[in-house]
Amino acid sequence: MTATATLSSKFQICIPKAVRERQAWQAGQELVFIPKGEGVLVMPVPRLGQLAGIAKGARKDGYRDRKDRF
């Protein structure tokens, strides 16, 4: 899928409909812009409920905390 948008004089862009529909983005949804080299990665900011279980299976030992710092 190739889609383009033009940056307005007020530094606004309109996300093409094909992109919005494919990503299931809704009006009012918060997005984050992450610089990547010469471009930018645009991703939705996850809701708290979507983060539940993200660390399931993570090791509980071998990590650094404030006590390990100088």
MMTF fields as JSON, N, C-alpha, C and O atoms, coordinates in Angstrom:
{
  "mmtfVersion": "1.0.0",
  "mmtfProducer": "UNKNOWN",
  "numBonds": 279,
  "numAtoms": 280,
  "numGroups": 70,
  "numChains": 1,
  "numModels": 1,
  "chainsPerModel": [1],
  "groupsPerChain": [70],
  "chainIdList": ["A"],
  "bondAtomList": [4, 2, 8, 6, 12, 10, 16, 14, 20, 18, 24, 22, 28, 26, 32, 30, 36, 34, 40, 38, 44, 42, 48, 46, 52, 50, 56, 54, 60, 58, 64, 62, 68, 66, 72, 70, 76, 74, 80, 78, 84, 82, 88, 86, 92, 90, 96, 94, 100, 98, 104, 102, 108, 106, 112, 110, 116, 114, 120, 118, 124, 122, 128, 126, 132, 130, 136, 134, 140, 138, 144, 142, 148, 146, 152, 150, 156, 154, 160, 158, 164, 162, 168, 166, 172, 170, 176, 174, 180, 178, 184, 182, 188, 186, 192, 190, 196, 194, 200, 198, 204, 202, 208, 206, 212, 210, 216, 214, 220, 218, 224, 222, 228, 226, 232, 230, 236, 234, 240, 238, 244, 242, 248, 246, 252, 250, 256, 254, 260, 258, 264, 262, 268, 266, 272, 270, 276, 274],
  "bondOrderList": [1, 1, 1, 1, 1, 1, 1, 1, 1, 1, 1, 1, 1, 1, 1, 1, 1, 1, 1, 1, 1, 1, 1, 1, 1, 1, 1, 1, 1, 1, 1, 1, 1, 1, 1, 1, 1, 1, 1, 1, 1, 1, 1, 1, 1, 1, 1, 1, 1, 1, 1, 1, 1, 1, 1, 1, 1, 1, 1, 1, 1, 1, 1, 1, 1, 1, 1, 1, 1],
  "groupList": [{"groupName": "MET", "atomNameList": ["N", "CA", "C", "O"], "elementList": ["N", "C", "C", "O"], "formalChargeList": [0, 0, 0, 0], "bondAtomList": [1, 0, 2, 1, 3, 2], "bondOrderList": [1, 1, 2], "singleLetterCode": "M", "chemCompType": "L-PEPTIDE LINKING"}, {"groupName": "THR", "atomNameList": ["N", "CA", "C", "O"], "elementList": ["N", "C", "C", "O"], "formalChargeList": [0, 0, 0, 0], "bondAtomList": [1, 0, 2, 1, 3, 2], "bondOrderList": [1, 1, 2], "singleLetterCode": "T", "chemCompType": "L-PEPTIDE LINKING"}, {"groupName": "ALA", "atomNameList": ["N", "CA", "C", "O"], "elementList": ["N", "C", "C", "O"], "formalChargeList": [0, 0, 0, 0], "bondAtomList": [1, 0, 2, 1, 3, 2], "bondOrderList": [1, 1, 2], "singleLetterCode": "A", "chemCompType": "L-PEPTIDE LINKING"}, {"groupName": "LEU", "atomNameList": ["N", "CA", "C", "O"], "elementList": ["N", "C", "C", "O"], "formalChargeList": [0, 0, 0, 0], "bondAtomList": [1, 0, 2, 1, 3, 2], "bondOrderList": [1, 1, 2], "singleLetterCode": "L", "chemCompType": "L-PEPTIDE LINKING"}, {"groupName": "SER", "atomNameList": ["N", "CA", "C", "O"], "elementList": ["N", "C", "C", "O"], "formalChargeList": [0, 0, 0, 0], "bondAtomList": [1, 0, 2, 1, 3, 2], "bondOrderList": [1, 1, 2], "singleLetterCode": "S", "chemCompType": "L-PEPTIDE LINKING"}, {"groupName": "LYS", "atomNameList": ["N", "CA", "C", "O"], "elementList": ["N", "C", "C", "O"], "formalChargeList": [0, 0, 0, 0], "bondAtomList": [1, 0, 2, 1, 3, 2], "bondOrderList": [1, 1, 2], "singleLetterCode": "K", "chemCompType": "L-PEPTIDE LINKING"}, {"groupName": "PHE", "atomNameList": ["N", "CA", "C", "O"], "elementList": ["N", "C", "C", "O"], "formalChargeList": [0, 0, 0, 0], "bondAtomList": [1, 0, 2, 1, 3, 2], "bondOrderList": [1, 1, 2], "singleLetterCode": "F", "chemCompType": "L-PEPTIDE LINKING"}, {"groupName": "GLN", "atomNameList": ["N", "CA", "C", "O"], "elementList": ["N", "C", "C", "O"], "formalChargeList": [0, 0, 0, 0], "bondAtomList": [1, 0, 2, 1, 3, 2], "bondOrderList": [1, 1, 2], "singleLetterCode": "Q", "chemCompType": "L-PEPTIDE LINKING"}, {"groupName": "ILE", "atomNameList": ["N", "CA", "C", "O"], "elementList": ["N", "C", "C", "O"], "formalChargeList": [0, 0, 0, 0], "bondAtomList": [1, 0, 2, 1, 3, 2], "bondOrderList": [1, 1, 2], "singleLetterCode": "I", "chemCompType": "L-PEPTIDE LINKING"}, {"groupName": "CYS", "atomNameList": ["N", "CA", "C", "O"], "elementList": ["N", "C", "C", "O"], "formalChargeList": [0, 0, 0, 0], "bondAtomList": [1, 0, 2, 1, 3, 2], "bondOrderList": [1, 1, 2], "singleLetterCode": "C", "chemCompType": "L-PEPTIDE LINKING"}, {"groupName": "PRO", "atomNameList": ["N", "CA", "C", "O"], "elementList": ["N", "C", "C", "O"], "formalChargeList": [0, 0, 0, 0], "bondAtomList": [1, 0, 2, 1, 3, 2], "bondOrderList": [1, 1, 2], "singleLetterCode": "P", "chemCompType": "L-PEPTIDE LINKING"}, {"groupName": "VAL", "atomNameList": ["N", "CA", "C", "O"], "elementList": ["N", "C", "C", "O"], "formalChargeList": [0, 0, 0, 0], "bondAtomList": [1, 0, 2, 1, 3, 2], "bondOrderList": [1, 1, 2], "singleLetterCode": "V", "chemCompType": "L-PEPTIDE LINKING"}, {"groupName": "ARG", "atomNameList": ["N", "CA", "C", "O"], "elementList": ["N", "C", "C", "O"], "formalChargeList": [0, 0, 0, 0], "bondAtomList": [1, 0, 2, 1, 3, 2], "bondOrderList": [1, 1, 2], "singleLetterCode": "R", "chemCompType": "L-PEPTIDE LINKING"}, {"groupName": "GLU", "atomNameList": ["N", "CA", "C", "O"], "elementList": ["N", "C", "C", "O"], "formalChargeList": [0, 0, 0, 0], "bondAtomList": [1, 0, 2, 1, 3, 2], "bondOrderList": [1, 1, 2], "singleLetterCode": "E", "chemCompType": "L-PEPTIDE LINKING"}, {"groupName": "TRP", "atomNameList": ["N", "CA", "C", "O"], "elementList": ["N", "C", "C", "O"], "formalChargeList": [0, 0, 0, 0], "bondAtomList": [1, 0, 2, 1, 3, 2], "bondOrderList": [1, 1, 2], "singleLetterCode": "W", "chemCompType": "L-PEPTIDE LINKING"}, {"groupName": "GLY", "atomNameList": ["N", "CA", "C", "O"], "elementList": ["N", "C", "C", "O"], "formalChargeList": [0, 0, 0, 0], "bondAtomList": [1, 0, 2, 1, 3, 2], "bondOrderList": [1, 1, 2], "singleLetterCode": "G", "chemCompType": "PEPTIDE LINKING"}, {"groupName": "ASP", "atomNameList": ["N", "CA", "C", "O"], "elementList": ["N", "C", "C", "O"], "formalChargeList": [0, 0, 0, 0], "bondAtomList": [1, 0, 2, 1, 3, 2], "bondOrderList": [1, 1, 2], "singleLetterCode": "D", "chemCompType": "L-PEPTIDE LINKING"}, {"groupName": "TYR", "atomNameList": ["N", "CA", "C", "O"], "elementList": ["N", "C", "C", "O"], "formalChargeList": [0, 0, 0, 0], "bondAtomList": [1, 0, 2, 1, 3, 2], "bondOrderList": [1, 1, 2], "singleLetterCode": "Y", "chemCompType": "L-PEPTIDE LINKING"}],
  "groupTypeList": [0, 1, 2, 1, 2, 1, 3, 4, 4, 5, 6, 7, 8, 9, 8, 10, 5, 2, 11, 12, 13, 12, 7, 2, 14, 7, 2, 15, 7, 13, 3, 11, 6, 8, 10, 5, 15, 13, 15, 11, 3, 11, 0, 10, 11, 10, 12, 3, 15, 7, 3, 2, 15, 8, 2, 5, 15, 2, 12, 5, 16, 15, 17, 12, 16, 12, 5, 16, 12, 6],
  "groupIdList": [1, 2, 3, 4, 5, 6, 7, 8, 9, 10, 11, 12, 13, 14, 15, 16, 17, 18, 19, 20, 21, 22, 23, 24, 25, 26, 27, 28, 29, 30, 31, 32, 33, 34, 35, 36, 37, 38, 39, 40, 41, 42, 43, 44, 45, 46, 47, 48, 49, 50, 51, 52, 53, 54, 55, 56, 57, 58, 59, 60, 61, 62, 63, 64, 65, 66, 67, 68, 69, 70],
  "secStructList": [7, 7, 7, 7, 7, 7, 7, 7, 6, 6, 1, 7, 7, 7, 7, 7, 2, 2, 2, 2, 2, 2, 2, 6, 7, 7, 6, 6, 7, 7, 3, 3, 3, 3, 3, 3, 6, 6, 3, 3, 3, 3, 3, 3, 7, 7, 7, 4, 4, 4, 4, 6, 6, 6, 6, 6, 6, 7, 7, 1, 1, 1, 7, 7, 7, 4, 4, 4, 7, 7],
  "xCoordList": [0.84, 0.0, 0.89, 1.739, 0.71, 1.422, 0.417, -0.556, 0.654, -0.225, 0.644, 1.672, 0.236, 0.998, 0.089, -1.134, 0.715, 0.003, 0.899, 2.117, 0.303, 1.036, 0.974, -0.094, 2.116, 2.191, 1.652, 2.13, 0.663, 0.046, 0.916, 1.904, 0.541, 1.276, 1.168, 1.972, 0.178, 0.019, 0.657, 0.408, 1.481, 2.185, 1.225, 1.473, 0.139, -0.828, -0.815, -0.536, -1.123, -1.275, -2.598, -3.111, -3.138, -4.343, -3.907, -3.341, -4.172, -3.783, -4.742, -5.957, -4.222, -5.081, -6.065, -5.744, -7.253, -8.321, -7.9, -8.235, -7.174, -6.74, -5.864, -5.969, -5.006, -4.128, -4.948, -4.777, -5.842, -6.69, -7.511, -7.617, -8.088, -8.927, -8.106, -8.516, -6.955, -6.129, -5.611, -5.513, -5.281, -4.764, -5.885, -5.627, -7.112, -8.288, -8.13, -8.544, -7.525, -7.378, -8.681, -9.37, -9.022, -10.26, -9.958, -8.866, -10.937, -10.792, -10.567, -11.238, -9.639, -9.335, -8.3, -7.873, -7.893, -6.896, -5.542, -5.163, -4.816, -3.511, -2.44, -2.402, -1.573, -0.489, 0.85, 0.943, 1.876, 3.224, 4.085, 3.944, 4.978, 5.883, 7.296, 7.822, 7.916, 9.235, 10.212, 10.094, 11.182, 12.161, 12.963, 13.437, 13.117, 13.886, 14.704, 14.197, 15.961, 16.818, 16.26, 16.085, 15.982, 15.435, 13.912, 13.309, 13.284, 11.828, 11.281, 11.999, 9.99, 9.299, 8.368, 7.642, 8.385, 7.473, 6.271, 6.438, 5.069, 3.843, 3.104, 2.783, 2.836, 2.16, 1.117, 1.276, 0.042, -0.926, -0.343, 0.391, -0.674, -0.264, -1.172, -2.395, -0.591, -1.431, -2.19, -1.698, -3.396, -4.178, -3.657, -3.044, -3.893, -3.391, -3.836, -3.048, -5.061, -5.575, -4.842, -4.765, -4.303, -3.576, -2.198, -1.586, -1.705, -0.38, -0.408, 0.643, -1.601, -1.722, -1.07, -1.375, -0.183, 0.474, 1.653, 2.191, 2.077, 3.16, 4.488, 5.34, 4.665, 5.917, 5.773, 6.634, 4.702, 4.487, 5.659, 6.038, 6.214, 7.334, 8.695, 9.718, 8.724, 10.001, 10.754, 10.144, 12.067, 12.887, 12.788, 12.791, 12.703, 12.609, 13.968, 14.08, 15.005, 16.341, 17.257, 16.922, 18.397, 19.364, 19.072, 19.62, 18.229, 17.964, 18.612, 18.924, 18.81, 19.407, 18.312, 17.3, 18.515, 17.615, 18.458, 19.67, 17.837, 18.573, 19.688, 20.667, 19.561, 20.598, 21.877, 22.952, 21.786, 22.953, 23.76, 24.854, 23.232, 23.895, 24.922, 24.861, 25.862, 26.922, 26.427, 27.199],
  "yCoordList": [-1.175, 0.0, 1.243, 1.393, 2.102, 3.37, 4.489, 4.574, 5.341, 6.478, 7.67, 7.516, 8.842, 10.05, 11.086, 11.037, 12.025, 13.145, 14.367, 14.241, 15.536, 16.79, 17.532, 17.662, 18.017, 18.796, 20.198, 20.873, 20.639, 21.946, 23.057, 22.79, 24.3, 25.448, 25.525, 26.199, 24.838, 24.777, 23.501, 23.136, 22.83, 21.602, 20.477, 19.738, 20.354, 19.29, 18.37, 18.798, 17.078, 16.135, 15.417, 15.299, 14.943, 14.13, 12.711, 12.485, 11.765, 10.381, 9.815, 9.872, 9.274, 8.749, 7.69, 6.911, 7.684, 6.786, 5.319, 4.55, 4.926, 3.529, 3.115, 1.989, 4.013, 3.732, 3.651, 2.724, 4.626, 4.629, 3.355, 2.763, 2.929, 1.733, 0.467, -0.406, 0.368, -0.826, -0.958, -2.067, 0.168, 0.156, 0.217, 0.087, 0.41, 0.529, 1.694, 1.599, 2.8, 3.993, 4.763, 4.827, 5.35, 6.091, 7.561, 7.903, 8.42, 9.845, 10.017, 9.373, 10.87, 11.13, 10.192, 10.382, 9.181, 8.232, 8.929, 9.672, 8.685, 9.308, 8.497, 7.271, 9.189, 8.557, 9.083, 10.213, 8.256, 8.666, 8.697, 7.845, 9.686, 9.843, 9.534, 10.224, 8.498, 8.042, 8.261, 7.607, 9.179, 9.418, 8.152, 7.484, 7.822, 6.66, 7.08, 7.1, 7.413, 7.833, 9.069, 10.111, 8.955, 10.069, 10.117, 11.051, 9.128, 9.056, 9.082, 9.347, 8.8, 8.792, 7.595, 7.333, 6.869, 5.755, 6.298, 6.927, 6.069, 6.534, 5.317, 4.393, 5.327, 4.196, 4.708, 5.79, 3.934, 4.338, 4.129, 3.17, 5.031, 4.886, 3.816, 3.95, 2.754, 1.677, 2.133, 2.941, 1.598, 1.838, 0.917, -0.108, 1.267, 0.503, -0.956, -1.852, -1.206, -2.566, -3.41, -4.63, -2.772, -3.49, -3.936, -4.811, -3.347, -3.682, -4.824, -5.318, -5.245, -6.316, -7.591, -8.028, -8.174, -9.421, -9.26, -10.261, -8.037, -7.818, -8.409, -8.782, -8.494, -9.026, -10.472, -10.977, -11.134, -12.516, -13.384, -13.347, -14.15, -15.018, -14.348, -14.984, -13.067, -12.369, -12.906, -13.282, -12.94, -13.401, -12.413, -11.199, -12.944, -12.097, -11.845, -11.038, -12.518, -12.315, -11.835, -11.941, -11.316, -10.894, -9.529, -9.201, -8.731, -7.399, -6.371, -6.67, -5.177, -4.106, -3.225, -2.971, -2.768, -1.784, -0.666, -0.613, 0.195, 1.35, 0.943, 1.674, -0.201, -0.647, -1.041, -1.018, -1.402, -1.823, -0.661, -0.863, 0.529, 1.691, 2.269, 2.041, 3.017, 3.617, 4.81, 5.439],
  "zCoordList": [0.0, 0.0, 0.0, 0.878, -0.939, -0.995, -0.841, -1.591, 0.126, 0.367, 0.737, 1.397, 0.317, 0.629, 1.275, 1.14, 1.98, 2.587, 2.464, 2.34, 2.497, 2.38, 3.702, 4.3, 4.156, 5.384, 5.105, 4.193, 5.882, 5.653, 6.236, 6.92, 5.958, 6.494, 8.009, 8.654, 8.588, 10.042, 10.611, 11.759, 9.797, 10.177, 10.558, 11.51, 9.817, 10.023, 8.815, 7.695, 9.06, 7.961, 8.138, 9.251, 7.043, 7.068, 6.702, 5.633, 7.589, 7.326, 6.284, 6.474, 5.199, 4.139, 4.661, 5.559, 4.083, 4.514, 4.463, 5.364, 3.427, 3.302, 4.481, 4.967, 4.94, 6.078, 7.361, 8.153, 7.566, 8.774, 8.867, 9.941, 7.763, 7.772, 8.01, 8.775, 7.36, 7.526, 8.959, 9.484, 9.59, 10.963, 12.001, 13.198, 11.557, 12.44, 13.417, 14.572, 12.949, 13.778, 13.779, 12.761, 14.918, 15.089, 15.378, 15.83, 15.112, 15.412, 16.907, 17.714, 17.278, 18.675, 19.273, 20.411, 18.515, 19.02, 19.101, 18.195, 20.194, 20.392, 19.666, 19.771, 18.933, 18.184, 18.697, 19.175, 18.592, 18.974, 17.712, 16.834, 17.629, 16.492, 16.966, 17.839, 16.394, 16.803, 15.651, 14.615, 15.815, 14.751, 14.449, 15.368, 13.169, 12.717, 11.502, 10.38, 11.728, 10.62, 9.938, 10.571, 8.656, 7.881, 7.931, 7.402, 8.559, 8.593, 10.008, 10.972, 10.107, 11.384, 11.427, 10.467, 12.535, 12.764, 13.524, 14.569, 13.022, 13.665, 14.201, 13.454, 15.503, 16.136, 17.119, 17.685, 17.327, 18.349, 19.746, 19.985, 20.657, 22.046, 22.654, 22.604, 23.227, 23.772, 25.012, 25.799, 25.168, 26.372, 27.468, 27.172, 28.717, 29.846, 29.767, 30.068, 29.375, 29.278, 28.246, 28.385, 27.213, 26.178, 26.657, 26.044, 27.742, 28.256, 29.264, 29.672, 29.667, 30.651, 30.111, 29.002, 30.889, 30.519, 29.589, 29.114, 29.309, 28.358, 28.855, 28.048, 30.177, 30.725, 31.194, 31.914, 30.795, 31.202, 30.728, 29.558, 31.636, 31.3, 31.414, 31.161, 31.793, 31.932, 33.143, 34.144, 33.052, 34.171, 35.328, 35.126, 36.527, 37.709, 38.334, 39.257, 37.849, 38.382, 37.254, 36.074, 37.636, 36.636, 36.026, 34.973, 36.656, 36.142, 37.06, 38.213, 36.555, 37.351, 37.926, 37.272, 39.132, 39.711, 40.327, 40.12, 41.058, 41.613, 42.567, 42.71, 43.218, 44.158, 43.432, 44.032, 42.147, 41.374, 40.803, 40.277, 40.904, 40.308, 41.255, 42.464, 40.711, 41.5, 42.278, 43.002]
}
